[in-house]
Amino acid sequence: MFGRGIGPLEIFLIVVVVLIVFGAGRLPEVGRGIGTAIKEFRGTIGNKNDSETADSEKSEAKDDEKSA
């Protein structure tokens, strides 16, 4: 159970617990909220990586100017 990752039984138990806690009526709303949160998280990570890449390109350009 611990070394193999999440199997079908564990996924089934998670779904049952979520249904008990939130109910079938609110399940689409909860799923939408989780999806939005994941999308924002990935966007933030992507923006951070893009800015780091831009910063490294700027520093490389400055190094090239100094060596020339």
N, CA, C, O and CB atoms as a CASP TS submission, in Angstrom:
PFRMAT TS
TARGET T0000
AUTHOR 0000-0000-0000
METHOD Language model
MODEL 1
PARENT N/A
ATOM      1  N   MET     1       0.821  -1.192   0.000  1.00  0.00           N
ATOM      2  CA  MET     1       0.000   0.000   0.000  1.00  0.00           C
ATOM      3  C   MET     1       0.865   1.256   0.000  1.00  0.00           C
ATOM      4  O   MET     1       0.562   2.195  -0.736  1.00  0.00           O
ATOM      5  CB  MET     1      -0.934  -0.002   1.202  1.00  0.00           C
ATOM      6  N   PHE     2       1.924   1.309   0.793  1.00  0.00           N
ATOM      7  CA  PHE     2       2.709   2.532   0.890  1.00  0.00           C
ATOM      8  C   PHE     2       3.759   2.641  -0.200  1.00  0.00           C
ATOM      9  O   PHE     2       4.038   3.747  -0.662  1.00  0.00           O
ATOM     10  CB  PHE     2       3.371   2.611   2.234  1.00  0.00           C
ATOM     11  N   GLY     3       4.347   1.544  -0.625  1.00  0.00           N
ATOM     12  CA  GLY     3       5.433   1.592  -1.581  1.00  0.00           C
ATOM     13  C   GLY     3       4.993   1.544  -3.033  1.00  0.00           C
ATOM     14  O   GLY     3       5.805   1.795  -3.923  1.00  0.00           O
ATOM     15  N   ARG     4       3.726   1.226  -3.301  1.00  0.00           N
ATOM     16  CA  ARG     4       3.274   1.025  -4.670  1.00  0.00           C
ATOM     17  C   ARG     4       2.523   2.210  -5.246  1.00  0.00           C
ATOM     18  O   ARG     4       2.133   2.155  -6.412  1.00  0.00           O
ATOM     19  CB  ARG     4       2.409  -0.178  -4.735  1.00  0.00           C
ATOM     20  N   GLY     5       2.305   3.252  -4.514  1.00  0.00           N
ATOM     21  CA  GLY     5       1.505   4.369  -5.004  1.00  0.00           C
ATOM     22  C   GLY     5       0.041   4.165  -4.651  1.00  0.00           C
ATOM     23  O   GLY     5      -0.292   3.369  -3.773  1.00  0.00           O
ATOM     24  N   ILE     6      -0.818   4.882  -5.334  1.00  0.00           N
ATOM     25  CA  ILE     6      -2.251   4.809  -5.062  1.00  0.00           C
ATOM     26  C   ILE     6      -2.886   3.811  -6.029  1.00  0.00           C
ATOM     27  O   ILE     6      -2.771   3.950  -7.247  1.00  0.00           O
ATOM     28  CB  ILE     6      -2.921   6.215  -5.191  1.00  0.00           C
ATOM     29  N   GLY     7      -3.542   2.824  -5.481  1.00  0.00           N
ATOM     30  CA  GLY     7      -4.201   1.807  -6.289  1.00  0.00           C
ATOM     31  C   GLY     7      -5.685   2.093  -6.434  1.00  0.00           C
ATOM     32  O   GLY     7      -6.178   3.099  -5.924  1.00  0.00           O
ATOM     33  N   PRO     8      -6.397   1.218  -7.123  1.00  0.00           N
ATOM     34  CA  PRO     8      -7.834   1.421  -7.349  1.00  0.00           C
ATOM     35  C   PRO     8      -8.646   1.435  -6.055  1.00  0.00           C
ATOM     36  O   PRO     8      -9.610   2.192  -5.940  1.00  0.00           O
ATOM     37  CB  PRO     8      -8.366   0.338  -8.260  1.00  0.00           C
ATOM     38  N   LEU     9      -8.271   0.617  -5.094  1.00  0.00           N
ATOM     39  CA  LEU     9      -9.006   0.589  -3.828  1.00  0.00           C
ATOM     40  C   LEU     9      -8.865   1.915  -3.087  1.00  0.00           C
ATOM     41  O   LEU     9      -9.841   2.421  -2.533  1.00  0.00           O
ATOM     42  CB  LEU     9      -8.509  -0.564  -2.945  1.00  0.00           C
ATOM     43  N   GLU    10      -7.676   2.473  -3.073  1.00  0.00           N
ATOM     44  CA  GLU    10      -7.463   3.753  -2.400  1.00  0.00           C
ATOM     45  C   GLU    10      -8.243   4.872  -3.085  1.00  0.00           C
ATOM     46  O   GLU    10      -8.829   5.722  -2.416  1.00  0.00           O
ATOM     47  CB  GLU    10      -5.971   4.097  -2.368  1.00  0.00           C
ATOM     48  N   ILE    11      -8.250   4.873  -4.412  1.00  0.00           N
ATOM     49  CA  ILE    11      -9.009   5.890  -5.151  1.00  0.00           C
ATOM     50  C   ILE    11     -10.494   5.763  -4.832  1.00  0.00           C
ATOM     51  O   ILE    11     -11.170   6.771  -4.626  1.00  0.00           O
ATOM     52  CB  ILE    11      -8.771   5.756  -6.679  1.00  0.00           C
ATOM     53  N   PHE    12     -11.006   4.536  -4.790  1.00  0.00           N
ATOM     54  CA  PHE    12     -12.409   4.304  -4.458  1.00  0.00           C
ATOM     55  C   PHE    12     -12.727   4.829  -3.063  1.00  0.00           C
ATOM     56  O   PHE    12     -13.756   5.476  -2.865  1.00  0.00           O
ATOM     57  CB  PHE    12     -12.742   2.808  -4.551  1.00  0.00           C
ATOM     58  N   LEU    13     -11.858   4.559  -2.100  1.00  0.00           N
ATOM     59  CA  LEU    13     -12.089   5.038  -0.738  1.00  0.00           C
ATOM     60  C   LEU    13     -12.070   6.565  -0.667  1.00  0.00           C
ATOM     61  O   LEU    13     -12.862   7.161   0.063  1.00  0.00           O
ATOM     62  CB  LEU    13     -11.038   4.460   0.209  1.00  0.00           C
ATOM     63  N   ILE    14     -11.181   7.195  -1.414  1.00  0.00           N
ATOM     64  CA  ILE    14     -11.123   8.658  -1.439  1.00  0.00           C
ATOM     65  C   ILE    14     -12.417   9.226  -2.011  1.00  0.00           C
ATOM     66  O   ILE    14     -12.955  10.198  -1.481  1.00  0.00           O
ATOM     67  CB  ILE    14      -9.912   9.144  -2.266  1.00  0.00           C
ATOM     68  N   VAL    15     -12.919   8.628  -3.089  1.00  0.00           N
ATOM     69  CA  VAL    15     -14.167   9.091  -3.710  1.00  0.00           C
ATOM     70  C   VAL    15     -15.329   8.938  -2.738  1.00  0.00           C
ATOM     71  O   VAL    15     -16.165   9.836  -2.634  1.00  0.00           O
ATOM     72  CB  VAL    15     -14.455   8.308  -5.012  1.00  0.00           C
ATOM     73  N   VAL    16     -15.394   7.825  -2.030  1.00  0.00           N
ATOM     74  CA  VAL    16     -16.472   7.606  -1.064  1.00  0.00           C
ATOM     75  C   VAL    16     -16.414   8.647   0.049  1.00  0.00           C
ATOM     76  O   VAL    16     -17.446   9.200   0.428  1.00  0.00           O
ATOM     77  CB  VAL    16     -16.387   6.188  -0.470  1.00  0.00           C
ATOM     78  N   VAL    17     -15.233   8.919   0.572  1.00  0.00           N
ATOM     79  CA  VAL    17     -15.090   9.913   1.640  1.00  0.00           C
ATOM     80  C   VAL    17     -15.496  11.294   1.138  1.00  0.00           C
ATOM     81  O   VAL    17     -16.176  12.032   1.850  1.00  0.00           O
ATOM     82  CB  VAL    17     -13.640   9.941   2.168  1.00  0.00           C
ATOM     83  N   VAL    18     -15.088  11.654  -0.077  1.00  0.00           N
ATOM     84  CA  VAL    18     -15.448  12.958  -0.641  1.00  0.00           C
ATOM     85  C   VAL    18     -16.956  13.060  -0.806  1.00  0.00           C
ATOM     86  O   VAL    18     -17.538  14.103  -0.505  1.00  0.00           O
ATOM     87  CB  VAL    18     -14.745  13.183  -1.997  1.00  0.00           C
ATOM     88  N   LEU    19     -17.599  11.998  -1.279  1.00  0.00           N
ATOM     89  CA  LEU    19     -19.058  12.012  -1.421  1.00  0.00           C
ATOM     90  C   LEU    19     -19.747  12.163  -0.070  1.00  0.00           C
ATOM     91  O   LEU    19     -20.750  12.868   0.039  1.00  0.00           O
ATOM     92  CB  LEU    19     -19.537  10.731  -2.110  1.00  0.00           C
ATOM     93  N   ILE    20     -19.223  11.516   0.948  1.00  0.00           N
ATOM     94  CA  ILE    20     -19.822  11.626   2.279  1.00  0.00           C
ATOM     95  C   ILE    20     -19.647  13.037   2.831  1.00  0.00           C
ATOM     96  O   ILE    20     -20.581  13.597   3.405  1.00  0.00           O
ATOM     97  CB  ILE    20     -19.198  10.595   3.241  1.00  0.00           C
ATOM     98  N   VAL    21     -18.469  13.612   2.666  1.00  0.00           N
ATOM     99  CA  VAL    21     -18.185  14.925   3.241  1.00  0.00           C
ATOM    100  C   VAL    21     -18.932  16.031   2.502  1.00  0.00           C
ATOM    101  O   VAL    21     -19.572  16.869   3.137  1.00  0.00           O
ATOM    102  CB  VAL    21     -16.682  15.202   3.213  1.00  0.00           C
ATOM    103  N   PHE    22     -18.865  16.048   1.182  1.00  0.00           N
ATOM    104  CA  PHE    22     -19.428  17.153   0.413  1.00  0.00           C
ATOM    105  C   PHE    22     -20.820  16.866  -0.135  1.00  0.00           C
ATOM    106  O   PHE    22     -21.560  17.811  -0.408  1.00  0.00           O
ATOM    107  CB  PHE    22     -18.514  17.493  -0.718  1.00  0.00           C
ATOM    108  N   GLY    23     -21.197  15.641  -0.303  1.00  0.00           N
ATOM    109  CA  GLY    23     -22.484  15.297  -0.877  1.00  0.00           C
ATOM    110  C   GLY    23     -22.433  15.339  -2.398  1.00  0.00           C
ATOM    111  O   GLY    23     -21.577  16.001  -2.985  1.00  0.00           O
ATOM    112  N   ALA    24     -23.355  14.629  -3.023  1.00  0.00           N
ATOM    113  CA  ALA    24     -23.357  14.527  -4.486  1.00  0.00           C
ATOM    114  C   ALA    24     -23.726  15.852  -5.144  1.00  0.00           C
ATOM    115  O   ALA    24     -23.290  16.118  -6.264  1.00  0.00           O
ATOM    116  CB  ALA    24     -24.327  13.440  -4.938  1.00  0.00           C
ATOM    117  N   GLY    25     -24.510  16.680  -4.482  1.00  0.00           N
ATOM    118  CA  GLY    25     -24.943  17.953  -5.063  1.00  0.00           C
ATOM    119  C   GLY    25     -23.820  18.966  -5.205  1.00  0.00           C
ATOM    120  O   GLY    25     -23.776  19.713  -6.182  1.00  0.00           O
ATOM    121  N   ARG    26     -22.921  18.996  -4.247  1.00  0.00           N
ATOM    122  CA  ARG    26     -21.821  19.976  -4.281  1.00  0.00           C
ATOM    123  C   ARG    26     -20.576  19.453  -4.972  1.00  0.00           C
ATOM    124  O   ARG    26     -19.601  20.189  -5.125  1.00  0.00           O
ATOM    125  CB  ARG    26     -21.465  20.396  -2.879  1.00  0.00           C
ATOM    126  N   LEU    27     -20.591  18.201  -5.390  1.00  0.00           N
ATOM    127  CA  LEU    27     -19.403  17.598  -5.989  1.00  0.00           C
ATOM    128  C   LEU    27     -18.913  18.340  -7.233  1.00  0.00           C
ATOM    129  O   LEU    27     -17.706  18.556  -7.350  1.00  0.00           O
ATOM    130  CB  LEU    27     -19.689  16.164  -6.342  1.00  0.00           C
ATOM    131  N   PRO    28     -19.782  18.745  -8.173  1.00  0.00           N
ATOM    132  CA  PRO    28     -19.284  19.508  -9.330  1.00  0.00           C
ATOM    133  C   PRO    28     -18.645  20.840  -8.929  1.00  0.00           C
ATOM    134  O   PRO    28     -17.646  21.256  -9.516  1.00  0.00           O
ATOM    135  CB  PRO    28     -20.423  19.769 -10.306  1.00  0.00           C
ATOM    136  N   GLU    29     -19.220  21.499  -7.937  1.00  0.00           N
ATOM    137  CA  GLU    29     -18.674  22.774  -7.458  1.00  0.00           C
ATOM    138  C   GLU    29     -17.287  22.577  -6.837  1.00  0.00           C
ATOM    139  O   GLU    29     -16.378  23.374  -7.071  1.00  0.00           O
ATOM    140  CB  GLU    29     -19.630  23.415  -6.429  1.00  0.00           C
ATOM    141  N   VAL    30     -17.137  21.533  -6.062  1.00  0.00           N
ATOM    142  CA  VAL    30     -15.846  21.237  -5.438  1.00  0.00           C
ATOM    143  C   VAL    30     -14.813  20.895  -6.510  1.00  0.00           C
ATOM    144  O   VAL    30     -13.675  21.361  -6.451  1.00  0.00           O
ATOM    145  CB  VAL    30     -15.981  20.072  -4.425  1.00  0.00           C
ATOM    146  N   GLY    31     -15.205  20.087  -7.483  1.00  0.00           N
ATOM    147  CA  GLY    31     -14.297  19.729  -8.572  1.00  0.00           C
ATOM    148  C   GLY    31     -13.855  20.939  -9.369  1.00  0.00           C
ATOM    149  O   GLY    31     -12.688  21.055  -9.743  1.00  0.00           O
ATOM    150  N   ARG    32     -14.790  21.839  -9.627  1.00  0.00           N
ATOM    151  CA  ARG    32     -14.477  23.072 -10.357  1.00  0.00           C
ATOM    152  C   ARG    32     -13.494  23.922  -9.567  1.00  0.00           C
ATOM    153  O   ARG    32     -12.554  24.478 -10.135  1.00  0.00           O
ATOM    154  CB  ARG    32     -15.761  23.875 -10.648  1.00  0.00           C
ATOM    155  N   GLY    33     -13.704  24.024  -8.278  1.00  0.00           N
ATOM    156  CA  GLY    33     -12.799  24.803  -7.435  1.00  0.00           C
ATOM    157  C   GLY    33     -11.399  24.217  -7.392  1.00  0.00           C
ATOM    158  O   GLY    33     -10.409  24.947  -7.437  1.00  0.00           O
ATOM    159  N   ILE    34     -11.323  22.900  -7.303  1.00  0.00           N
ATOM    160  CA  ILE    34     -10.010  22.245  -7.293  1.00  0.00           C
ATOM    161  C   ILE    34      -9.317  22.447  -8.629  1.00  0.00           C
ATOM    162  O   ILE    34      -8.116  22.714  -8.671  1.00  0.00           O
ATOM    163  CB  ILE    34     -10.147  20.739  -6.984  1.00  0.00           C
ATOM    164  N   GLY    35     -10.067  22.321  -9.730  1.00  0.00           N
ATOM    165  CA  GLY    35      -9.487  22.526 -11.060  1.00  0.00           C
ATOM    166  C   GLY    35      -8.963  23.937 -11.246  1.00  0.00           C
ATOM    167  O   GLY    35      -7.885  24.135 -11.807  1.00  0.00           O
ATOM    168  N   THR    36      -9.718  24.918 -10.776  1.00  0.00           N
ATOM    169  CA  THR    36      -9.288  26.313 -10.872  1.00  0.00           C
ATOM    170  C   THR    36      -8.023  26.549 -10.048  1.00  0.00           C
ATOM    171  O   THR    36      -7.105  27.238 -10.492  1.00  0.00           O
ATOM    172  CB  THR    36     -10.410  27.255 -10.402  1.00  0.00           C
ATOM    173  N   ALA    37      -7.983  25.977  -8.858  1.00  0.00           N
ATOM    174  CA  ALA    37      -6.801  26.142  -8.006  1.00  0.00           C
ATOM    175  C   ALA    37      -5.563  25.528  -8.653  1.00  0.00           C
ATOM    176  O   ALA    37      -4.481  26.114  -8.603  1.00  0.00           O
ATOM    177  CB  ALA    37      -7.043  25.506  -6.630  1.00  0.00           C
ATOM    178  N   ILE    38      -5.714  24.360  -9.255  1.00  0.00           N
ATOM    179  CA  ILE    38      -4.575  23.713  -9.921  1.00  0.00           C
ATOM    180  C   ILE    38      -4.120  24.549 -11.110  1.00  0.00           C
ATOM    181  O   ILE    38      -2.920  24.703 -11.338  1.00  0.00           O
ATOM    182  CB  ILE    38      -4.947  22.282 -10.382  1.00  0.00           C
ATOM    183  N   LYS    39      -5.075  25.091 -11.872  1.00  0.00           N
ATOM    184  CA  LYS    39      -4.736  25.919 -13.036  1.00  0.00           C
ATOM    185  C   LYS    39      -3.962  27.166 -12.604  1.00  0.00           C
ATOM    186  O   LYS    39      -2.963  27.521 -13.229  1.00  0.00           O
ATOM    187  CB  LYS    39      -6.016  26.326 -13.805  1.00  0.00           C
ATOM    188  N   GLU    40      -4.418  27.831 -11.540  1.00  0.00           N
ATOM    189  CA  GLU    40      -3.723  29.019 -11.044  1.00  0.00           C
ATOM    190  C   GLU    40      -2.331  28.663 -10.526  1.00  0.00           C
ATOM    191  O   GLU    40      -1.373  29.405 -10.742  1.00  0.00           O
ATOM    192  CB  GLU    40      -4.543  29.693  -9.934  1.00  0.00           C
ATOM    193  N   PHE    41      -2.226  27.537  -9.850  1.00  0.00           N
ATOM    194  CA  PHE    41      -0.930  27.103  -9.323  1.00  0.00           C
ATOM    195  C   PHE    41       0.055  26.856 -10.455  1.00  0.00           C
ATOM    196  O   PHE    41       1.201  27.302 -10.394  1.00  0.00           O
ATOM    197  CB  PHE    41      -1.088  25.832  -8.475  1.00  0.00           C
ATOM    198  N   ARG    42      -0.391  26.145 -11.489  1.00  0.00           N
ATOM    199  CA  ARG    42       0.482  25.881 -12.637  1.00  0.00           C
ATOM    200  C   ARG    42       0.851  27.172 -13.352  1.00  0.00           C
ATOM    201  O   ARG    42       1.982  27.321 -13.815  1.00  0.00           O
ATOM    202  CB  ARG    42      -0.196  24.916 -13.616  1.00  0.00           C
ATOM    203  N   GLY    43      -0.098  28.113 -13.447  1.00  0.00           N
ATOM    204  CA  GLY    43       0.193  29.397 -14.079  1.00  0.00           C
ATOM    205  C   GLY    43       1.238  30.177 -13.304  1.00  0.00           C
ATOM    206  O   GLY    43       2.120  30.802 -13.892  1.00  0.00           O
ATOM    207  N   THR    44       1.137  30.139 -11.990  1.00  0.00           N
ATOM    208  CA  THR    44       2.107  30.834 -11.151  1.00  0.00           C
ATOM    209  C   THR    44       3.488  30.206 -11.292  1.00  0.00           C
ATOM    210  O   THR    44       4.489  30.915 -11.396  1.00  0.00           O
ATOM    211  CB  THR    44       1.662  30.813  -9.683  1.00  0.00           C
ATOM    212  N   ILE    45       3.543  28.898 -11.297  1.00  0.00           N
ATOM    213  CA  ILE    45       4.824  28.203 -11.471  1.00  0.00           C
ATOM    214  C   ILE    45       5.406  28.542 -12.833  1.00  0.00           C
ATOM    215  O   ILE    45       6.604  28.804 -12.944  1.00  0.00           O
ATOM    216  CB  ILE    45       4.651  26.667 -11.322  1.00  0.00           C
ATOM    217  N   GLY    46       4.574  28.540 -13.873  1.00  0.00           N
ATOM    218  CA  GLY    46       5.042  28.857 -15.224  1.00  0.00           C
ATOM    219  C   GLY    46       5.565  30.276 -15.321  1.00  0.00           C
ATOM    220  O   GLY    46       6.590  30.515 -15.959  1.00  0.00           O
ATOM    221  N   ASN    47       4.872  31.225 -14.694  1.00  0.00           N
ATOM    222  CA  ASN    47       5.325  32.617 -14.712  1.00  0.00           C
ATOM    223  C   ASN    47       6.648  32.767 -13.982  1.00  0.00           C
ATOM    224  O   ASN    47       7.509  33.537 -14.407  1.00  0.00           O
ATOM    225  CB  ASN    47       4.273  33.534 -14.084  1.00  0.00           C
ATOM    226  N   LYS    48       6.818  32.043 -12.894  1.00  0.00           N
ATOM    227  CA  LYS    48       8.073  32.120 -12.147  1.00  0.00           C
ATOM    228  C   LYS    48       9.218  31.582 -12.999  1.00  0.00           C
ATOM    229  O   LYS    48      10.290  32.184 -13.047  1.00  0.00           O
ATOM    230  CB  LYS    48       7.971  31.333 -10.816  1.00  0.00           C
ATOM    231  N   ASN    49       8.998  30.458 -13.669  1.00  0.00           N
ATOM    232  CA  ASN    49      10.037  29.881 -14.520  1.00  0.00           C
ATOM    233  C   ASN    49      10.348  30.797 -15.697  1.00  0.00           C
ATOM    234  O   ASN    49      11.509  30.929 -16.085  1.00  0.00           O
ATOM    235  CB  ASN    49       9.610  28.500 -15.026  1.00  0.00           C
ATOM    236  N   ASP    50       9.313  31.438 -16.276  1.00  0.00           N
ATOM    237  CA  ASP    50       9.532  32.359 -17.390  1.00  0.00           C
ATOM    238  C   ASP    50      10.368  33.554 -16.952  1.00  0.00           C
ATOM    239  O   ASP    50      11.268  33.983 -17.674  1.00  0.00           O
ATOM    240  CB  ASP    50       8.193  32.835 -17.963  1.00  0.00           C
ATOM    241  N   SER    51      10.072  34.097 -15.761  1.00  0.00           N
ATOM    242  CA  SER    51      10.824  35.262 -15.293  1.00  0.00           C
ATOM    243  C   SER    51      12.262  34.875 -14.965  1.00  0.00           C
ATOM    244  O   SER    51      13.179  35.665 -15.189  1.00  0.00           O
ATOM    245  CB  SER    51      10.146  35.886 -14.058  1.00  0.00           C
ATOM    246  N   GLU    52      12.472  33.672 -14.437  1.00  0.00           N
ATOM    247  CA  GLU    52      13.834  33.224 -14.159  1.00  0.00           C
ATOM    248  C   GLU    52      14.613  33.054 -15.455  1.00  0.00           C
ATOM    249  O   GLU    52      15.798  33.382 -15.509  1.00  0.00           O
ATOM    250  CB  GLU    52      13.822  31.906 -13.370  1.00  0.00           C
ATOM    251  N   THR    53      13.966  32.549 -16.496  1.00  0.00           N
ATOM    252  CA  THR    53      14.617  32.379 -17.792  1.00  0.00           C
ATOM    253  C   THR    53      14.976  33.736 -18.376  1.00  0.00           C
ATOM    254  O   THR    53      16.068  33.915 -18.914  1.00  0.00           O
ATOM    255  CB  THR    53      13.711  31.597 -18.763  1.00  0.00           C
ATOM    256  N   ALA    54      14.057  34.693 -18.271  1.00  0.00           N
ATOM    257  CA  ALA    54      14.321  36.034 -18.792  1.00  0.00           C
ATOM    258  C   ALA    54      15.473  36.685 -18.031  1.00  0.00           C
ATOM    259  O   ALA    54      16.326  37.337 -18.632  1.00  0.00           O
ATOM    260  CB  ALA    54      13.056  36.911 -18.700  1.00  0.00           C
ATOM    261  N   ASP    55      15.498  36.509 -16.716  1.00  0.00           N
ATOM    262  CA  ASP    55      16.583  37.077 -15.912  1.00  0.00           C
ATOM    263  C   ASP    55      17.927  36.467 -16.289  1.00  0.00           C
ATOM    264  O   ASP    55      18.928  37.177 -16.388  1.00  0.00           O
ATOM    265  CB  ASP    55      16.313  36.861 -14.420  1.00  0.00           C
ATOM    266  N   SER    56      17.953  35.160 -16.500  1.00  0.00           N
ATOM    267  CA  SER    56      19.220  34.517 -16.858  1.00  0.00           C
ATOM    268  C   SER    56      19.674  34.949 -18.245  1.00  0.00           C
ATOM    269  O   SER    56      20.874  35.085 -18.484  1.00  0.00           O
ATOM    270  CB  SER    56      19.084  32.988 -16.800  1.00  0.00           C
ATOM    271  N   GLU    57      18.726  35.169 -19.173  1.00  0.00           N
ATOM    272  CA  GLU    57      19.094  35.648 -20.507  1.00  0.00           C
ATOM    273  C   GLU    57      19.659  37.062 -20.434  1.00  0.00           C
ATOM    274  O   GLU    57      20.605  37.389 -21.152  1.00  0.00           O
ATOM    275  CB  GLU    57      17.878  35.610 -21.450  1.00  0.00           C
ATOM    276  N   LYS    58      19.088  37.904 -19.572  1.00  0.00           N
ATOM    277  CA  LYS    58      19.594  39.268 -19.410  1.00  0.00           C
ATOM    278  C   LYS    58      21.008  39.252 -18.838  1.00  0.00           C
ATOM    279  O   LYS    58      21.874  40.003 -19.288  1.00  0.00           O
ATOM    280  CB  LYS    58      18.660  40.086 -18.500  1.00  0.00           C
ATOM    281  N   SER    59      21.236  38.396 -17.846  1.00  0.00           N
ATOM    282  CA  SER    59      22.571  38.345 -17.246  1.00  0.00           C
ATOM    283  C   SER    59      23.588  37.790 -18.237  1.00  0.00           C
ATOM    284  O   SER    59      24.742  38.219 -18.233  1.00  0.00           O
ATOM    285  CB  SER    59      22.554  37.489 -15.969  1.00  0.00           C
ATOM    286  N   GLU    60      23.187  36.847 -19.083  1.00  0.00           N
ATOM    287  CA  GLU    60      24.090  36.332 -20.112  1.00  0.00           C
ATOM    288  C   GLU    60      24.425  37.420 -21.124  1.00  0.00           C
ATOM    289  O   GLU    60      25.566  37.519 -21.576  1.00  0.00           O
ATOM    290  CB  GLU    60      23.467  35.120 -20.822  1.00  0.00           C
ATOM    291  N   ALA    61      23.431  38.239 -21.483  1.00  0.00           N
ATOM    292  CA  ALA    61      23.674  39.326 -22.431  1.00  0.00           C
ATOM    293  C   ALA    61      24.646  40.340 -21.831  1.00  0.00           C
ATOM    294  O   ALA    61      25.523  40.844 -22.533  1.00  0.00           O
ATOM    295  CB  ALA    61      22.346  40.017 -22.823  1.00  0.00           C
ATOM    296  N   LYS    62      24.499  40.644 -20.543  1.00  0.00           N
ATOM    297  CA  LYS    62      25.416  41.575 -19.884  1.00  0.00           C
ATOM    298  C   LYS    62      26.826  41.002 -19.841  1.00  0.00           C
ATOM    299  O   LYS    62      27.800  41.726 -20.050  1.00  0.00           O
ATOM    300  CB  LYS    62      24.932  41.896 -18.463  1.00  0.00           C
ATOM    301  N   ASP    63      26.940  39.703 -19.571  1.00  0.00           N
ATOM    302  CA  ASP    63      28.254  39.058 -19.553  1.00  0.00           C
ATOM    303  C   ASP    63      28.905  39.112 -20.931  1.00  0.00           C
ATOM    304  O   ASP    63      30.113  39.321 -21.043  1.00  0.00           O
ATOM    305  CB  ASP    63      28.131  37.600 -19.084  1.00  0.00           C
ATOM    306  N   ASP    64      28.105  38.922 -21.979  1.00  0.00           N
ATOM    307  CA  ASP    64      28.631  38.990 -23.346  1.00  0.00           C
ATOM    308  C   ASP    64      29.130  40.395 -23.672  1.00  0.00           C
ATOM    309  O   ASP    64      30.156  40.558 -24.332  1.00  0.00           O
ATOM    310  CB  ASP    64      27.554  38.566 -24.357  1.00  0.00           C
ATOM    311  N   GLU    65      28.393  41.417 -23.200  1.00  0.00           N
ATOM    312  CA  GLU    65      28.801  42.801 -23.450  1.00  0.00           C
ATOM    313  C   GLU    65      30.107  43.115 -22.724  1.00  0.00           C
ATOM    314  O   GLU    65      30.963  43.816 -23.264  1.00  0.00           O
ATOM    315  CB  GLU    65      27.695  43.780 -23.006  1.00  0.00           C
ATOM    316  N   LYS    66      30.264  42.606 -21.510  1.00  0.00           N
ATOM    317  CA  LYS    66      31.476  42.867 -20.734  1.00  0.00           C
ATOM    318  C   LYS    66      32.687  42.193 -21.368  1.00  0.00           C
ATOM    319  O   LYS    66      33.782  42.755 -21.364  1.00  0.00           O
ATOM    320  CB  LYS    66      31.300  42.384 -19.291  1.00  0.00           C
ATOM    321  N   SER    67      32.500  41.001 -21.906  1.00  0.00           N
ATOM    322  CA  SER    67      33.633  40.275 -22.479  1.00  0.00           C
ATOM    323  C   SER    67      34.013  40.799 -23.858  1.00  0.00           C
ATOM    324  O   SER    67      35.118  40.536 -24.331  1.00  0.00           O
ATOM    325  CB  SER    67      33.311  38.795 -22.567  1.00  0.00           C
ATOM    326  N   ALA    68      33.119  41.536 -24.510  1.00  0.00           N
ATOM    327  CA  ALA    68      33.414  42.046 -25.859  1.00  0.00           C
ATOM    328  C   ALA    68      34.177  43.331 -25.851  1.00  0.00           C
ATOM    329  O   ALA    68      34.490  43.870 -26.912  1.00  0.00           O
ATOM    330  CB  ALA    68      32.156  42.242 -26.624  1.00  0.00           C
TER
END
